Amino acid sequence: MNLARLQALQLELKKLDLDGFLIPHADEYQSEYLPPHARRLEWLTGFTGSAGLAVVNRGESVIFVDGRYTLVVREQAKNFKAYNSRHYPPNKWLLQQPASKIGYDPWLHTPAELEPLQYSAKITGSLLIACEYNPIDKIWQNQPTPPVKSIIPHSLKYSGETSQSKRKRISEFLTRKKLFATVLTASDSIAWLLNIRGNDIPRVPVPLAFAILYATGMTNLFIVPRKIDDKLLEHLGSEINIYSLDSFATKLSKLADKSVLIDPKRTAIWIINQLAAANIIKDSDPCVLLKACKNKVEILGAKRAHLWDGIAVTKFLHWLDTKAGAIDEIQTAQQLEKLRRENNNLRDLSFDTISATGANAAIVHYQATEQTNKRLHSLYLVDSGGQYLSGTTDVTRTIAIDQPTTEQKKCFTLVLKGHISIATCQFPIGTTGSQLDILARHALWQAGLDYDHGTGHGVGSFLSVHEGPQSISIKPNKIALQPGMILSNEPGYYKEGDFGIRIENLILVVEKGSQLGFETLTLVPIDLSLVDFSLLTIDEITWLQNYHTRVLEQIGSQLESEAKKWLQIKSIF
C-alpha cells in the first residue's frame, strides 16, 4: 500500500515538473500532534511518530527521525531509507545529492526548518520550490476533513489569570519594543492567551486557530466555522474579534509597513510571505515563556492532577502485580485508561499510552498494534499521562515482570541514579536545562551507556504534554530555568532487541534560598525489585525512601485496602 502511494506521488511530481518533494510531520499551525487530515507523513510512509521529515527524490526516498524513532521507523517506513537526524540531518544529505528541483508546501515549513536546506540547495545547484497545492492532498483518496469542534472557556479557577491580564502584559511588551502587532500561529499559545480550550487535536485540548494581537490589546482570532455560543462570546469579551480563516490573508495584508513580531520557529513560510510588505521582527512567540511559568493557581492545579493521577497509576500497578504476566500490552494500556477515567476530572489521555514489554520496550516511542502486541514478560515499560481540567500529567515506570537479571538491575539503577541527580539538584539562577543534562547521564556514561533522547521537556497546564521553551537536553538551549516551570525528568536506557528502561516524574522549578531546585510532582511508586542498592549512595537511598514515604502519605488513604496494603509492602526497603 505505501509503495503504491509513493509511486502515485512520484507521478504527481512529474506533472509539476519536480524531481522531489518534502513531507514534514506538520500542519499549518506547526502542531506536534496532528489532526487526521494533516497526517501526510504517516499516510505516505507508514511512520506514526510525532516528529520527522521525508524527502521523495529522484535518486532515493529518505526519512529523517530523531533518536526516539530510529528503531520503529525501520519497521514502519520500509520504502524509505532512514537516518537519525541528529547525526545526519536533511541539509547534510542534500549536499550529497545531484542538482534537482524539490517542492515543498509553504504552509508546512517554517524559515528555521527550511533555511538549512536552502543553503545546501544553493551549494549543489538544487532549487527548493514552493508549491501552490500539496500534491499529497491530490492523491490522498478519502482524506479526512479538517476538524470542526466547539471551543470551550477555560475557567479562571484553573487558569489563575484573566485573558485581559495576559493580553495586557503582552501588549505592554509590544509597546516597549515599538511593535504594532504579533502574529500568533501556535494553537497552545492562543489557547493560553484567550483562556480557551478545544478538541481539534486528539490528546491536546486546543482549538486550531491563528491570531493577531495588537499593541492596543485588541486581538483578531481566526478559526474554521464552528459552534460559538453566547457563553463563549461573553467569555472572550469585546476586545476579541472573531473571523473565518478565509479572512486571515486579508488581515495580514493590512499590516503592510507595520513592525510585526513573528516567531521563525513556529510560523509557516506562507504566512511570512503574506507579510512581505511589513517590517518583520523575528523573535520568540511572546506567549511561550509566560505560559511556561505557571502561576500559583496552575501549580496547585498541577498538584491536584498528580494526586488524582498517582491514585490511578498506583491502582494500575497493584492490578498489574496480580496478573503475573498473564496479560498483553494492549490489555494493560486499556486497563490503565479505564482506571484514569474513573476520575470525573479527566478529560482525555495526554498522549497515546506507550505500553511495551521485552524488546518492544527498547523502542523509545513504541505503540502496540495487533501485529506487535506481546504478552508481558521480562521488563515492562509504561509511559502514560492524563489531561485533567487542572493540569497535565506524564509518568513512566519500568516494572519487573520476570525475575530481573543482574544486567537489568544494574542498568535500572544507573538510570535511577541519573533521575535522582536531577531531582535533587540545586543550581544558580540563570542555569539552563542543557547545563543540567549531564547529571542524568553521568552514571550511565561511566558504564559506557547512554540514551538518544532528551532528559526533560516542558509540560503545559491542561495543554500540550510537550511544551517549550525550557528543556533538559544534550541539545543546546539558552532558556534559563525559572520558578513555576514544569518539566519531565526521564533518563532511560534501551538495549535493542532485549529490554528498555525509563523512569519519569514531572518536576516543578522552585526557589531554594538564593538558588533554584526541583520539587517532584508525580506520586507513583518505583519498582524497588529492580534496584541494586549496592550501587546507590546513602543520599540516593534516602531520597528514594523519602519519595516512597511521601507517595504513601499522600495517596495511601485514598486507595482501597488491598491496594494500600500493596503500596505499603512495595515501599519497604
LOFI-829054 format. One record per residue (C-alpha): residue in three letters; z, y, x. Coordinates in steps of 0.5 Angstrom, whole numbers, plus 500, padded with zeros to 3 digits. Example, Ala and Ser with C-alpha at 12.3 -4.5 7.8 and 13.67 -1.06 7.14 Angstrom:
ALA516491525/SER514498527/
This chain:
MET500500500/ASN502505505/LEU496503509/ALA491505503/ARG495512502/LEU494513510/GLN486512509/ALA486516503/LEU489522506/GLN484521512/LEU478521507/GLU481527504/LEU482531511/LYS474529513/LYS473533506/LEU477539509/ASP474538516/LEU480537519/ASP482532524/GLY489531523/PHE495534518/LEU502535519/ILE507532514/PRO514534515/HIS520532511/ALA521538507/ASP520542500/GLU518550499/TYR526551500/GLN527547506/SER532543503/GLU534537507/TYR535532500/LEU528533496/PRO527532489/PRO522526488/HIS515530487/ALA517533494/ARG518527498/ARG511527501/LEU513524508/GLU516518504/TRP510517500/LEU505516505/THR509513511/GLY515509507/PHE520512511/THR526514507/GLY530518512/SER533526511/ALA529528517/GLY522527520/LEU515529522/ALA509525521/VAL502527524/VAL496524522/ASN491525527/ARG484522530/GLY487518535/GLU493516532/SER498517527/VAL505518529/ILE512520526/PHE518523530/VAL525522528/ASP532523531/GLY537518533/ARG540517526/TYR533513524/THR530510531/LEU531503528/VAL530504521/VAL523508522/ARG520502526/GLU521497519/GLN519503514/ALA513506517/LYS509500521/ASN503504520/PHE505510525/LYS508510532/ALA515512532/TYR518517537/ASN525519538/SER524527537/ARG530529542/HIS527525548/TYR519526546/PRO518532541/PRO512533537/ASN510539541/LYS510535548/TRP506529544/LEU501534542/LEU500536549/GLN497529551/GLN492530545/PRO485532546/ALA483538542/SER483538535/LYS484541528/ILE490540525/GLY492542518/TYR499544515/ASP502546509/PRO505553510/TRP510552504/LEU513546508/HIS514549515/THR518555518/PRO516559524/ALA522556528/GLU518549527/LEU511551528/GLU511556534/PRO513550539/LEU507546536/GLN502553536/TYR504554543/SER502547545/ALA496547541/LYS494553545/ILE494550551/THR490544549/GLY485548545/SER487545539/LEU488549532/LEU493549527/ILE490551520/ALA494553514/CYS491549508/GLU490552501/TYR493546498/ASN497540500/PRO492534501/ILE497529499/ASP498532493/LYS491531492/ILE491523493/TRP498522490/GLN497519483/ASN503519478/GLN506524483/PRO513526479/THR513533476/PRO518539479/PRO525538476/VAL527543470/LYS534542470/SER539547467/ILE543552471/ILE551552470/PRO556557472/HIS561555478/SER568558475/LEU572563479/LYS578558479/TYR573554484/SER569559488/GLY575563489/GLU571570490/THR566573485/SER559573486/GLN559581485/SER564581491/LYS560576495/ARG553581494/LYS557587496/ARG559584502/ILE552582504/SER549589501/GLU554593506/PHE552588512/LEU544590510/THR546598509/ARG549598516/LYS543594519/LYS539599516/LEU535594512/PHE532594505/ALA533587503/THR534580505/VAL529574502/LEU534568501/THR530561501/ALA536556502/SER538554495/ASP545552497/SER546560499/ILE543562493/ALA548557489/TRP554560493/LEU552567493/LEU551567485/ASN556562484/ILE552558480/ARG550550481/GLY545546478/ASN542539478/ASP535539481/ILE536535487/PRO540528487/ARG547529490/VAL546536492/PRO549541486/VAL544546487/PRO538550483/LEU532550486/ALA530558487/PHE528564491/ALA532570491/ILE531577494/LEU538581495/TYR537589496/ALA542593500/THR544596493/GLY547590491/MET541588486/THR538581486/ASN532578484/LEU532571482/PHE526567482/ILE526560478/VAL522555475/PRO522556467/ARG529552465/LYS534553459/ILE538559461/ASP543560455/ASP547566453/LYS553564457/LEU549564464/LEU546570463/GLU553573462/HIS556570468/LEU550573472/GLY551580470/SER547586469/GLU545586477/ILE541579477/ASN534580474/ILE531573473/TYR524572474/SER519566474/LEU516563481/ASP510566479/SER513573480/PHE515571487/ALA509573491/THR508580487/LYS515582488/LEU515580496/SER508585496/LYS513590493/LEU517590500/ALA511593504/ASP513598509/LYS521596508/SER525593513/VAL526586511/LEU531580513/ILE529573514/ASP531567517/PRO526564521/LYS529557521/ARG530557513/THR524561511/ALA517558509/ILE511561513/TRP507562506/ILE513567504/ILE513570511/ASN505571510/GLN506575504/LEU511580508/ALA505581513/ALA506589511/ALA513589511/ASN518590517/ILE520583518/ILE527583522/LYS528575524/ASP536573524/SER540568520/ASP541568513/PRO547572512/CYS550568507/VAL551562511/LEU556564516/LEU560567510/LYS559560506/ALA562556512/CYS568560512/LYS572557506/ASN577562502/LYS584559500/VAL582557493/GLU576553496/ILE581550501/LEU586548496/GLY580545492/ALA578541498/LYS584538499/ARG585536492/ALA578533492/HIS580529498/LEU586527495/TRP582524489/ASP577521494/GLY582518498/ILE585514492/ALA578512490/VAL576509497/THR583506498/LYS583502492/PHE576500494/LEU579498501/HIS584494497/TRP579491493/LEU574489499/ASP580485502/THR581481496/LYS574479496/ALA574476503/GLY566477505/ALA564474498/ILE560480496/ASP554483499/GLU552490501/ILE549493494/GLN555490490/THR560493495/ALA557500494/GLN557499487/GLN564498486/LEU566504491/GLU562508486/LYS565505480/LEU572507483/ARG570514484/ARG567515477/GLU574513474/ASN576521476/ASN573525471/ASN573531476/LEU567527480/ARG560530478/ASP556525483/LEU556522490/SER555527495/PHE549522498/ASP547515497/THR552510500/ILE551507507/SER553500506/ALA552496512/THR554489515/GLY553486521/ALA546488525/ASN545493519/ALA551497521/ALA547498527/ILE542502523/VAL545509523/HIS543511516/TYR541504513/GLN540504506/ALA541497503/THR535494499/GLU534488495/GLN530485501/THR535487507/ASN541486503/LYS546482506/ARG553478505/LEU559482508/HIS560479515/SER562481522/LEU564488521/TYR562492515/LEU561500515/VAL561504509/ASP559511509/SER560515503/GLY562521499/GLY563525492/GLN561531489/TYR568534486/LEU568541482/SER573543487/GLY570540493/THR565535497/THR567529501/ASP564525506/VAL568519509/THR566513514/ARG570507515/THR569500519/ILE572494517/ALA573487520/ILE570482515/ASP571476520/GLN576476526/PRO573481531/THR571480537/THR574483544/GLU568487545/GLN568489538/LYS575491538/LYS574495545/CYS568499542/PHE572501536/THR578503540/LEU574507544/VAL570511538/LEU577512535/LYS580515542/GLY574520541/HIS576521534/ILE583523535/SER581527541/ILE577532537/ALA582531531/THR588533536/CYS584539540/GLN587546540/PHE582551543/PRO581558544/ILE578563539/GLY570563541/THR569556542/THR563552539/GLY563545537/SER558544543/GLN563545547/LEU568540544/ASP563534543/ILE564531550/LEU571530547/ALA569525542/ARG564521547/HIS569521554/ALA572515553/LEU565511551/TRP562514557/GLN567512561/ALA565505559/GLY557506559/LEU557507552/ASP554513547/TYR551514540/ASP545518539/HIS547523533/GLY552529532/THR559528532/GLY560533526/HIS557537521/GLY559543516/VAL560541509/GLY560545503/SER564547497/PHE561543491/LEU555544495/SER551540500/VAL555535504/HIS551537510/GLU552545512/GLY551550517/PRO551554522/GLN557550525/SER557543528/ILE560539533/SER554536537/ILE551535544/LYS545540542/PRO547547544/ASN550551538/LYS552558539/ILE556559533/ALA564559534/LEU568555530/GLN572559525/PRO578558521/GLY576556514/MET570552516/ILE570544514/LEU566539519/SER566532520/ASN569528525/GLU565522526/PRO564519533/GLY561512533/TYR557506537/TYR552502535/LYS550495538/GLU542494536/GLY542487533/ASP549486532/PHE554491529/GLY555498528/ILE562502528/ARG563509526/ILE570513524/GLU569519520/ASN574524517/LEU573531515/ILE577536518/LEU579544517/VAL579549522/VAL586552522/GLU590557526/LYS595554531/GLY598560534/SER594564538/GLN589558538/LEU585554533/GLY585547532/PHE584542526/GLU587539520/THR585533518/LEU583533510/THR581525509/LEU586521506/VAL584514507/PRO587508512/ILE584506518/ASP583498520/LEU588497525/SER586490526/LEU580493530/VAL585497534/ASP586495541/PHE593498542/SER593497550/LEU587502550/LEU591508547/THR596513550/ILE603514547/ASP600520544/GLU594517541/ILE598511537/THR603517535/TRP597521532/LEU595514528/GLN602513526/ASN603520523/TYR596519520/HIS597513516/THR604516514/ARG601522511/VAL596517507/LEU601513505/GLU606519502/GLN600523499/ILE596517495/GLY601512495/SER605514489/GLN598514485/LEU596507487/GLU597501482/SER603497485/GLU599492488/ALA594497492/LYS600501494/LYS603495497/TRP597493501/LEU597500503/GLN604499506/ILE602493509/LYS596496512/SER599502515/ILE604498519/PHE604498527/
